[in-house]
C-alpha cells in the first residue's frame, strides 16, 4: 500500500524542519566567529579571521588567548584521563553484568545507572560535600592533608568518572552481549590461556565498542559543565573558563570562535568513531 502523497510531503517537511531546528543555532553561533565586530550580533560588519588568529586587543584571537588555551589544555587532560579510566572500569562492569550471576545483580545494575538520572549540579555538590568530609576528617584526626579531595583537577576527574563509567559500561555491555562465547571455548580447547583468549579473541571483537566508549566519554567530559563547576579549583577546564569570561566580560566573538573549533573537533571524533566501527564490521 502506497503512502498518500500529502502524508509523504508532511513527513519530509517535518524531517527538514527538525534538522534545521538542530543545525540553525549552531550555524548562527559559528557565523559570528567570522564577523568583523566586537560583539556577536547583527548587522554583519564583514568577514574576518581575527577571532581565531589575531594577537592584539581588542580582537585577541582564540589561538593567542592564554587563558582559553590553558582551559582547553585542562579539558583535554581531564578528558583523556577520565575516558581511559571509564573504559577500563566499564569493560570490567560489562563482563561482570553480562557474564556473571550473583546476588542482588539487578539492584547493583540499577545503582550503576542512577548517576545518569541525577542532575549534574546535585551530583557535583554531593561529591564535593562527601570528599570534603573525608578530607576534613583526615586533616583533623590524622594530620593528613589530602589535596586530591579538595576542589581541583583530581576531584573533577573523580566526579566525572562517577557517571561516565555508567555510559561506557552500557556501550561495551551492548557489544559484549553479541559475542559468541563459543569462540572463546574453541580457543581454550586449542590450548590458549584465558589471558591469550582475552587479548586475541574477545578484546579485538570489543574494540569498536571500546573506541566508541572512549570517544563518547571524552566528549561528554569535555563539554560537562554542571558537575565540573562544583568541583573545579584554580585550573579550570574550557567550559568553566568560557562561562567565567561570559559573566565577567560579556559575550564576544572569540567565544564563538571557540565554539567553532569545538564543533569541528567533536564532529571529527564522531566521524572517526563511525569509520572505525564500519572497518571492524567489514573485517
Buried (B, 14 or more C-beta within 10 A) or exposed (E): EEEEEEEEEEEEEEEEEEEEEEEEEEEEBBBBBBBBBEEBEEEEEEEBEBBBEBEEEEBBBBBBBEEBBBBBEBBBBBBBBBBEBBBEBBBEBBBBBBEEEEEEEEEBBEEBBEBEEBEBEEBBBBBBEEBBEEBEEBBEEEEEEBEEBBBBBBBBBBBBBBBBBBBBBBBBBEBBEEBEEEEBEEBBEEEBEEEEBBEEBBEEBBBBBBBBBBBBBBBBBBBBBBBBBBBBEEBBBBBBBBBBBEEEEEBBBBBBBBBBBBBEBBEEBBEEBEEBBEEBEEE
